[in-house]
Amino acid sequence: MNWKVYLSDIDLTQKEIQAVTKVLKSRWLTMGEVTQNFEKAFAKFLGVKHALAVASGTAALHLALKALELKPGDEVLLPSLTFVASANAIVYNQAKPVFVDISSLDNLNISVEDLQRKITDKTRTILVVHYAGYPADMVRINQIAQKYNLAVIEDSAHAIGAEINKKKMGTWGDMGCFSFFSNKNLVTGEGGMLVTNSDELAQKLKLLRSHGMTTLTWERHKGQAHCYDVVELGFNYRMTEIESALGIEQLKKLKKNNTKRERLTKFYIKQLKGVSQIKIPFLNYPHQSSFHIFPILLGKGIDRNRFLEEMKKRKIQTSVHYQPVHKFTYYQNNFPEVREISLPNTEYVGKQEVTLPLHPLMTERDVIYVCNSIRKIIK
């Protein structure tokens, strides 16, 4: 499809090409010095002690939960309004996902009230998702976690650069998980990052990331070790040097590009003012967002499928974030209790949410075209 306005696009320049070319010329492509440099830069950006590059955001979530040594039947609270990887990572660890509603149609993050209601003696962890890059209420969530002795993992796939009171998202919980998929604010194609301030968790995560081996291939290549032991049942979740080279360059422009996203978001809001059948969540939100996506909610009288088709006719690429996880066939079949739960706000958003194009290569002219198209379609 030859789109006129893309849902997302990547700010790639000659600097990324040069960085990747340098890695190729070095002839060392697997996790090594470039990845170590990326981890150091990322940790410094967040103000966190440890950053571990991994194969994907899903790998980060899997390892974070694995490091907590969950047992079958342990419960993990999470929003149903998320990408399915958040829930899948819980199931990978033989734990049980317990789905929580969102706060409201104005705030699409996890409801602290519903979260507290669903804590049982089997609850071990809270998995928080910062939807669209807008920080969840980590102050209250951490208070609840402390009261009930629960671990907190932040799914910060949308929220790189977002913060509360100058403290970056991903650093509020025990561990933070980031994704660098090709539609994210920082792009390496695939890849992700796990961050923590815990020395103990960092050591465990390093082992789990690479087969449970006590030394890495890079260390042996440098002559720092000759052999290794395997002390954990680990995984192959390493990041490549090519991805890390991209990540280093992308990190340098992240603040600038997040500012561009913020400016476009504010322009969208201005352009959509007065369109009565469109609701925009997170208006006047009190914390700093990364402005990863721009979600809108269609009024009840608007058929979303027809709306999406009309946008497609105008060559505007759109998406849906998200179909509620508890409604997917796999979770309906394998966790029968989810058939009985009611998450009214989540389910409304699941039916009426539309994600409009937002990326740093967009122009205000693109936003005007999108908003004018919306007005025509609704009329």
C-alpha positions as CSV (number, residue, x, y, z in Angstrom):
1,M,0.0,0.0,0.0
2,N,1.4,3.4,-1.0
3,W,0.4,5.4,2.1
4,K,0.2,9.2,2.0
5,V,0.7,9.4,5.8
6,Y,2.4,6.5,7.5
7,L,1.4,5.3,11.0
8,S,5.1,5.3,12.0
9,D,8.4,6.0,10.4
10,I,12.1,5.9,11.4
11,D,14.5,8.8,11.7
12,L,17.5,7.1,10.0
13,T,20.4,9.1,8.7
14,Q,23.9,8.6,7.4
15,K,25.2,8.3,11.0
16,E,23.3,5.0,11.5
17,I,24.6,3.7,8.2
18,Q,28.2,4.6,9.2
19,A,27.8,3.0,12.6
20,V,26.5,-0.2,11.2
21,T,29.2,-0.2,8.4
22,K,31.8,0.1,11.1
23,V,30.5,-3.0,12.9
24,L,30.4,-5.0,9.7
25,K,34.0,-4.0,8.9
26,S,35.1,-5.1,12.4
27,R,33.8,-8.6,11.6
28,W,32.5,-9.0,15.2
29,L,28.7,-9.1,14.9
30,T,27.5,-10.8,18.1
31,M,27.2,-9.1,21.5
32,G,30.5,-7.4,22.4
33,E,32.0,-4.0,22.9
34,V,29.5,-2.0,21.0
35,T,26.7,-3.5,23.0
36,Q,28.5,-2.8,26.2
37,N,28.8,0.9,25.1
38,F,25.1,1.0,24.3
39,E,24.2,-0.4,27.7
40,K,26.4,2.2,29.5
41,A,24.8,5.0,27.5
42,F,21.3,3.7,28.1
43,A,22.0,3.4,31.9
44,K,23.3,6.9,32.0
45,F,20.3,8.3,30.1
46,L,17.9,6.6,32.6
47,G,20.0,7.3,35.7
48,V,19.9,3.6,36.5
49,K,22.7,1.3,37.8
50,H,22.4,-1.7,35.4
51,A,21.2,-1.9,31.7
52,L,21.3,-5.2,29.9
53,A,20.6,-5.4,26.1
54,V,18.5,-8.3,25.0
55,A,16.9,-9.7,21.8
56,S,13.5,-8.0,22.2
57,G,11.1,-6.3,24.6
58,T,9.4,-9.7,25.0
59,A,12.7,-11.3,26.0
60,A,13.1,-8.5,28.6
61,L,9.7,-9.2,30.1
62,H,10.4,-13.0,30.1
63,L,13.7,-12.6,31.8
64,A,12.4,-10.1,34.4
65,L,9.7,-12.4,35.5
66,K,12.0,-15.4,35.3
67,A,14.4,-13.7,37.7
68,L,11.7,-13.4,40.3
69,E,11.5,-17.3,40.4
70,L,7.7,-17.4,40.1
71,K,6.0,-20.7,40.8
72,P,3.0,-22.3,39.1
73,G,-0.1,-20.7,40.4
74,D,1.5,-17.4,41.4
75,E,-0.5,-14.5,40.2
76,V,0.8,-11.4,38.3
77,L,-1.5,-8.4,38.0
78,L,-1.4,-6.5,34.7
79,P,-3.7,-4.4,32.4
80,S,-5.6,-6.2,29.7
81,L,-5.1,-3.1,27.5
82,T,-1.6,-4.0,26.4
83,F,0.2,-5.9,23.7
84,V,-0.1,-9.6,24.2
85,A,3.6,-10.0,25.0
86,S,3.0,-8.6,28.4
87,A,0.6,-11.4,29.3
88,N,2.5,-14.1,27.3
89,A,5.7,-13.5,29.4
90,I,3.7,-14.3,32.5
91,V,2.5,-17.6,31.0
92,Y,6.0,-18.5,29.8
93,N,6.9,-18.5,33.5
94,Q,4.0,-20.8,34.4
95,A,2.3,-18.0,36.4
96,K,-1.2,-16.8,36.1
97,P,-2.1,-13.4,34.5
98,V,-4.8,-11.5,36.4
99,F,-6.3,-8.8,34.2
100,V,-7.0,-5.3,35.6
101,D,-9.2,-2.6,34.1
102,I,-7.9,0.8,33.1
103,S,-8.5,4.0,35.1
104,S,-11.0,5.7,32.8
105,L,-11.6,6.8,29.2
106,D,-9.4,9.8,30.0
107,N,-6.5,7.8,31.5
108,L,-5.9,4.5,29.7
109,N,-3.3,3.2,32.3
110,I,-4.0,0.5,34.8
111,S,-6.6,1.3,37.5
112,V,-4.9,1.5,40.9
113,E,-8.3,0.9,42.5
114,D,-9.1,-2.3,40.5
115,L,-5.5,-3.4,41.0
116,Q,-5.8,-3.3,44.8
117,R,-9.2,-5.1,44.7
118,K,-7.6,-8.0,42.8
119,I,-4.7,-8.7,45.1
120,T,-4.9,-12.2,46.8
121,D,-2.5,-14.3,48.9
122,K,-1.2,-15.7,45.5
123,T,-0.3,-12.3,44.1
124,R,3.5,-12.0,43.6
125,T,4.0,-9.3,41.1
126,I,2.5,-6.2,39.5
127,L,3.4,-5.7,35.8
128,V,2.7,-2.1,34.9
129,V,2.3,-0.8,31.3
130,H,2.8,2.8,30.5
131,Y,0.2,3.1,27.8
132,A,1.1,5.3,24.8
133,G,4.1,6.6,26.7
134,Y,2.0,8.2,29.5
135,P,3.3,7.2,33.0
136,A,1.1,5.1,35.2
137,D,0.6,6.2,38.8
138,M,3.9,4.6,40.1
139,V,3.8,6.5,43.4
140,R,0.6,4.8,44.4
141,I,1.5,1.5,42.8
142,N,4.8,1.3,44.6
143,Q,3.0,2.1,47.9
144,I,0.6,-0.9,47.3
145,A,3.6,-3.1,46.3
146,Q,5.4,-2.3,49.5
147,K,2.3,-2.9,51.6
148,Y,1.8,-6.4,50.2
149,N,5.4,-7.2,49.5
150,L,5.0,-7.4,45.7
151,A,7.6,-7.0,43.0
152,V,7.0,-4.4,40.4
153,I,8.0,-4.7,36.7
154,E,7.5,-1.8,34.3
155,D,6.7,-2.6,30.7
156,S,8.1,0.6,29.4
157,A,8.0,-0.3,25.7
158,H,6.1,2.9,24.9
159,A,7.7,5.1,27.6
160,I,11.4,5.6,26.8
161,G,12.1,9.2,28.0
162,A,8.9,9.5,29.9
163,E,9.2,10.6,33.5
164,I,7.5,11.5,36.8
165,N,9.1,14.2,38.8
166,K,12.3,14.0,36.7
167,K,12.6,10.3,37.4
168,K,12.5,8.2,34.2
169,M,10.0,5.4,33.6
170,G,11.6,2.0,33.9
171,T,13.5,3.0,37.0
172,W,10.5,3.1,39.4
173,G,10.0,-0.6,39.8
174,D,12.3,-3.5,40.6
175,M,13.0,-3.9,36.8
176,G,12.1,-2.0,33.7
177,C,11.7,-3.5,30.2
178,F,12.1,-1.6,26.9
179,S,11.4,-2.5,23.3
180,F,13.3,-1.2,20.3
181,F,11.0,-2.7,17.6
182,S,10.8,-0.7,14.4
183,N,7.8,1.4,15.4
184,K,9.2,2.5,18.8
185,N,10.7,5.9,19.8
186,L,14.2,4.3,19.7
187,V,14.6,1.8,16.9
188,T,17.0,-1.0,16.3
189,G,14.7,-3.2,14.3
190,E,14.3,-5.8,17.0
191,G,16.0,-5.8,20.4
192,G,15.2,-4.4,23.9
193,M,16.7,-3.5,27.2
194,L,16.3,-4.6,30.8
195,V,17.2,-2.2,33.6
196,T,17.5,-2.5,37.4
197,N,19.2,-0.9,40.4
198,S,19.6,-4.3,42.0
199,D,23.1,-5.9,41.8
200,E,21.6,-9.3,42.7
201,L,18.9,-9.1,39.9
202,A,21.5,-7.8,37.4
203,Q,23.8,-10.7,38.0
204,K,20.9,-13.2,37.7
205,L,19.7,-11.5,34.5
206,K,23.1,-11.6,32.9
207,L,23.3,-15.4,33.4
208,L,19.7,-16.0,32.1
209,R,20.3,-13.8,29.0
210,S,23.1,-16.1,27.7
211,H,22.5,-19.8,28.4
212,G,23.4,-19.5,32.1
213,M,27.1,-19.3,31.1
214,T,29.6,-17.7,33.5
215,T,31.7,-16.1,30.7
216,L,30.6,-14.7,27.3
217,T,32.0,-15.3,23.8
218,W,33.3,-11.7,23.7
219,E,35.3,-12.3,26.9
220,R,36.9,-15.4,25.6
221,H,37.6,-13.6,22.3
222,K,39.5,-10.9,24.2
223,G,41.5,-13.5,26.1
224,Q,39.8,-12.7,29.4
225,A,38.7,-16.3,29.9
226,H,39.3,-19.7,28.3
227,C,36.3,-21.7,29.5
228,Y,33.0,-21.4,31.2
229,D,30.5,-23.1,33.5
230,V,26.7,-23.2,33.1
231,V,25.1,-22.4,36.4
232,E,21.5,-21.5,35.3
233,L,19.0,-22.8,32.7
234,G,19.3,-19.7,30.6
235,F,18.3,-18.5,27.1
236,N,19.8,-17.0,24.0
237,Y,18.5,-13.5,24.4
238,R,21.6,-11.6,23.3
239,M,21.6,-8.4,21.2
240,T,23.8,-8.1,18.1
241,E,26.4,-5.4,17.6
242,I,24.5,-4.2,14.6
243,E,21.4,-3.4,16.6
244,S,23.6,-1.8,19.4
245,A,25.3,0.4,16.9
246,L,21.8,1.6,15.7
247,G,20.8,2.0,19.3
248,I,23.7,4.3,20.2
249,E,22.9,6.7,17.4
250,Q,19.1,6.5,18.0
251,L,19.6,7.3,21.7
252,K,21.5,10.5,20.7
253,K,18.4,11.9,18.9
254,L,15.8,10.5,21.3
255,K,15.2,13.7,23.2
256,K,14.9,15.8,20.0
257,N,12.5,13.3,18.4
258,N,10.3,13.0,21.6
259,T,10.0,16.8,21.6
260,K,8.9,16.6,18.0
261,R,6.3,14.0,18.9
262,E,5.1,16.2,21.7
263,R,4.7,19.2,19.4
264,L,2.7,17.1,16.8
265,T,0.5,15.7,19.6
266,K,-0.4,19.2,20.8
267,F,-1.1,20.2,17.2
268,Y,-3.4,17.2,16.7
269,I,-5.3,18.3,19.8
270,K,-5.7,21.8,18.5
271,Q,-6.8,20.5,15.1
272,L,-9.4,18.1,16.5
273,K,-10.9,20.6,18.9
274,G,-14.7,20.8,18.3
275,V,-15.0,17.3,16.7
276,S,-17.7,16.2,19.1
277,Q,-17.6,12.5,18.3
278,I,-13.9,12.1,19.0
279,K,-12.5,11.8,22.5
280,I,-8.8,12.3,23.2
281,P,-7.4,10.6,26.3
282,F,-4.6,12.0,28.5
283,L,-5.5,15.6,28.0
284,N,-3.6,17.8,30.4
285,Y,-1.8,14.8,31.8
286,P,0.3,15.8,34.8
287,H,3.5,13.8,34.0
288,Q,6.0,13.9,31.1
289,S,5.0,11.5,28.3
290,S,7.3,10.1,25.6
291,F,4.3,10.6,23.2
292,H,4.8,7.2,21.6
293,I,1.4,7.0,19.9
294,F,-1.7,9.2,19.5
295,P,-4.8,7.4,20.5
296,I,-8.4,8.7,20.0
297,L,-11.7,7.1,21.0
298,L,-14.6,7.1,18.5
299,G,-18.1,7.8,19.8
300,K,-20.5,4.9,20.2
301,G,-22.4,5.8,17.1
302,I,-19.3,5.4,14.9
303,D,-18.5,2.0,13.3
304,R,-14.7,1.6,13.8
305,N,-14.2,-0.8,10.9
306,R,-15.9,1.5,8.5
307,F,-13.9,4.5,9.9
308,L,-10.6,2.6,9.4
309,E,-11.6,1.7,5.8
310,E,-12.4,5.3,5.0
311,M,-9.0,6.4,6.4
312,K,-7.4,3.7,4.3
313,K,-9.2,5.1,1.2
314,R,-7.5,8.4,1.9
315,K,-4.1,6.6,2.2
316,I,-3.8,7.3,6.0
317,Q,-2.3,4.3,7.9
318,T,-4.0,3.7,11.3
319,S,-3.9,1.0,13.9
320,V,-5.7,-0.2,17.1
321,H,-4.0,-0.2,20.5
322,Y,-5.2,-2.7,21.7
323,Q,-7.6,-5.5,21.5
324,P,-8.0,-6.6,25.1
325,V,-5.8,-9.6,25.9
326,H,-8.5,-11.3,28.0
327,K,-10.7,-11.5,24.9
328,F,-8.2,-13.4,22.8
329,T,-9.1,-17.0,22.0
330,Y,-5.9,-18.4,23.7
331,Y,-6.7,-16.7,27.0
332,Q,-10.4,-17.6,26.8
333,N,-9.6,-21.2,26.2
334,N,-6.7,-21.6,28.7
335,F,-7.8,-19.4,31.5
336,P,-11.6,-20.0,31.8
337,E,-12.0,-17.5,34.6
338,V,-11.4,-14.6,32.1
339,R,-14.7,-15.4,30.4
340,E,-16.5,-14.2,33.5
341,I,-14.5,-11.0,34.2
342,S,-15.8,-7.5,33.3
343,L,-13.4,-4.7,32.4
344,P,-15.8,-2.1,31.1
345,N,-13.4,0.7,30.3
346,T,-10.9,-1.7,28.7
347,E,-13.6,-3.3,26.6
348,Y,-14.9,0.0,25.4
349,V,-11.5,1.2,24.4
350,G,-10.9,-2.2,22.7
351,K,-13.9,-1.5,20.5
352,Q,-13.6,2.3,19.8
353,E,-9.9,3.2,20.0
354,V,-8.0,4.3,16.8
355,T,-4.3,5.1,16.7
356,L,-3.5,8.0,14.4
357,P,-0.1,8.5,12.7
358,L,2.6,9.9,14.9
359,H,6.4,9.9,14.2
360,P,9.2,12.4,14.1
361,L,9.2,12.6,10.2
362,M,5.6,13.9,10.2
363,T,4.8,17.5,9.4
364,E,2.0,19.7,10.6
365,R,0.7,19.5,7.0
366,D,0.3,15.8,7.5
367,V,-1.6,16.3,10.7
368,I,-4.0,18.8,9.0
369,Y,-4.7,16.3,6.2
370,V,-5.4,13.5,8.8
371,C,-7.7,15.7,10.9
372,N,-9.6,17.1,7.8
373,S,-10.1,13.5,6.7
374,I,-11.5,12.6,10.1
375,R,-14.0,15.5,9.9
376,K,-15.2,14.4,6.4
377,I,-15.6,10.8,7.4
378,I,-17.6,11.6,10.5
379,K,-19.9,13.9,8.7
